[in-house]
């Protein structure tokens, strides 16, 4: 079984600011506020969380091959 990565870098699509974050393992993160421009990010259509939409690493359930938040 592959090791689950818990760190992901989120890049804001509005100002291109990047911030490394630790992903939660017990819940999906639906909202994320950019630390630079304060834009509130939400998952793109078809994605379960902000990490799957804007992060360098998908969320832990997706990494495990499961559906997220079901």
N, C-alpha and C positions, 0 to 999 in steps of 0.2 A: 504494500500500500504506500502510495506517495505521501510525502510530508505535506501537510496543509500550511500554506503561507498565510500569516495573519497580518502582514504589513502590506499596505498598498498606497501608492502615491496618486492622489486625486488632483486632476488638472481642471481648473475652471474654464469652461468654454467661452466665457465672456471676457475675461482679462488674462487668461493663460497662466495665472498663478498656480504653482504646484505646491502641495503640502503632503508630507508623508503622514499616514494615519494608521492606527491599529484597528482592525476590523472586529466588530462584535461577533461572538460565536453563538450567541443564544437568541439573536433577533436580527432582522433585516434593518438596514438603515435607509429609510425612504427619503430623508431630507438631510442636506449638508449645506452649511453656510460658508461661503468662501471667506477666508480670513483677510483677504485684501479688499475686494470690491463689495463684500457683504451680500452678493447674489445668493438666493436660496435655490440650490440645485435639487431637482427631482429626477428619478429614473426616467430614461428614455423609453418610449413605447416598446414593449417586448422584454425589457429588463426588469429584474426584481428589486434592484437597489442601486444606490448611487455608485457603489464600487464596481458593479457590472457595467455601468454606463460611462463613468469618468475615471475609473481607477486603472492602475497598471496591472492589478491582479484581481481576478473575479472573487466574489465572496466565498467563504468556506463551504457552504452547501453545494454550490455550483462546482467548486474544485473537486468535491467528493463524488460528483456525477449525479447528484440529487437535484430535485426541483427546489427552489428556494421558497421558504415561508409557506409551505403547504402542509 
